[in-house]
Amino acid sequence: MINLIVFDIDGVITDGTVIIDSAGNEQKQISLKDIDAIFELHKSGYKLAAITGEDTEIVNYFEKRFPWDYFYRGNKTKKETIQQIEQIAGVTRENICYVGDGKYDIEPLTYVGLGICPANAIDRVKNASDIILQNDGGKGCIWELISILEKYNDDECSYKYFYGRLKEHSNIFKKLASDQELANTIMSIGDKVIEIFKNHGAVYLCGNGGSAADAQHIATEFVSRFYKERPGLNAEALSVNTSTLTAIGNDYSFERVFVRQLEAKAHTGDMVIGISTSGTSKNVLEALRYAKRNGIFSVLLMGGRELSELNEVSDYIVKVPSLITPRVQEAHIFIGHVIAEYVEHRLFRNL
C-alpha cells in the first residue's frame, strides 16, 4: 500500500527545460494537468513530499504552490532524506512511491517500494524504475500516476497481481543486466556454439516439464531461423515423448532417458545444454556427466540455488538469480534467444 509519494521536481513536475529571458531570469514549463494531479493526490489522502537538488528563486514557487507535507531543497542525497521522512512520517520504505528522472534519482528509485519515472528519463533511471510512465516529465505524467496508484493500492484489482509478477520478472532482468560475469559466460557459450557449428557438430538440449518445452523452443530457433533466411543448424531437443520415456525408463531407469539418446547421437566436440530450474534434475545431470566423460561440451541453465557440486558436472553454468520457477524459465528462454540470435548474426552476417 502506497501512502507517501516523493517527487523530484525538475524533469518530473517540469519538462526539464529552462527558458532564459533577456534579463537572465529562468522560466520553467509545467502542465496544468500535473498541477491538478498533485492537488488530486493530496485530496485522495496521500502524503506528498518533494526533494530537489536546486535552491533557486523558482524553487520558492514550487514550495508555496503545492500542498507538500515535506519539502527539501538543495538536496542531492535523496535516499538519506527519504529515510528521514520515514522516521518523521512513521512509514516504511514499502509504503513510499518515488518519481524521478535523473542520475540523483537512481538510488531512491531502487530503495522505495515503488519507483516510477517519466517516459523521457535517462536510461539508467529507466533501468532502476519499476514502472516507466507513457508521458514525459512536465507533460501530464503525474496525472497518469493517479490511475496507477489507484490500481496498485487495490488488493482486489487484478492489475496488482499482474504488476507483482511483472516486478518479479523485471527485478531478475535488472540483476542479469548488472552481472558482467554472467553476461560473459552466456556470450562465451554463444562463441562455443558457433565453433561447434563451423566444425559440423551438433547442439543437444534437454529438460523436464516446462524446461522440456524450453529445450524444444530454443532448438527450433537454431533449426528454423531467428531473423535471417539461412541454412538450418544442427540442433535438437532430446525427446521426452511417451514411447521414449516408457521404453528407456522400463529397460534402464528414468535417470538415463537423456543419456541413452546421447549415446546414440552425440559425438566428441558436440554440446549438450541441460535446463533445470532447480539444478537437481537427475536425468539432466546424468546427461551432463555423460557429456563431460565423453568430450562433449556441457552447459547447465538453472535457477539461483547454491550447489557447489555442480561445478564438476558442467563446463558452463548459468544461474538465473531467482528461486521462482516461472520467472527462471522466462529468463532461460531469453538466454536461449540471445545465444541463437548471436550465433545467427555471427555465422550469417553477410546474408
Number of C-alpha atoms within 10 A of each C-alpha: 15 19 18 24 21 25 22 23 23 24 23 27 27 20 21 19 14 13 11 11 9 7 6 8 11 14 11 15 16 19 18 12 15 22 17 15 19 22 15 14 21 18 11 12 10 16 19 22 20 22 25 21 17 15 12 11 10 13 18 11 10 15 15 10 10 16 17 17 15 15 16 18 16 12 14 16 15 22 19 13 14 22 17 12 19 16 10 10 13 8 15 17 18 14 15 23 23 26 29 30 29 19 13 18 26 22 16 26 27 18 18 20 17 24 26 24 35 30 19 20 23 15 13 13 25 23 20 22 29 21 21 20 22 15 17 22 28 25 23 25 25 28 20 17 22 16 10 15 18 14 16 21 14 13 11 10 12 12 15 18 15 11 15 13 14 14 16 14 18 18 19 18 19 14 14 17 12 10 12 11 10 17 15 11 14 21 16 14 23 21 15 16 22 20 16 18 18 12 11 12 19 22 23 23 28 28 26 18 9 14 21 19 16 22 25 19 17 22 25 19 20 23 16 16 16 17 10 13 11 14 12 12 21 17 23 20 23 24 18 17 8 8 10 17 17 15 13 18 14 10 10 12 13 17 17 21 25 28 23 16 16 19 13 8 12 20 15 14 18 25 27 29 27 32 27 27 28 18 21 13 15 15 21 26 24 18 27 30 18 21 28 19 11 15 14 22 23 25 22 26 27 26 24 17 15 10 10 8 8 17 11 10 21 22 16 18 21 20 21 25 20 20 14 16 15 14 22 24 21 15 23 25 17 14 19 22 18 15 23 22 18 19 24 24 15 12 14 13 10 6 9
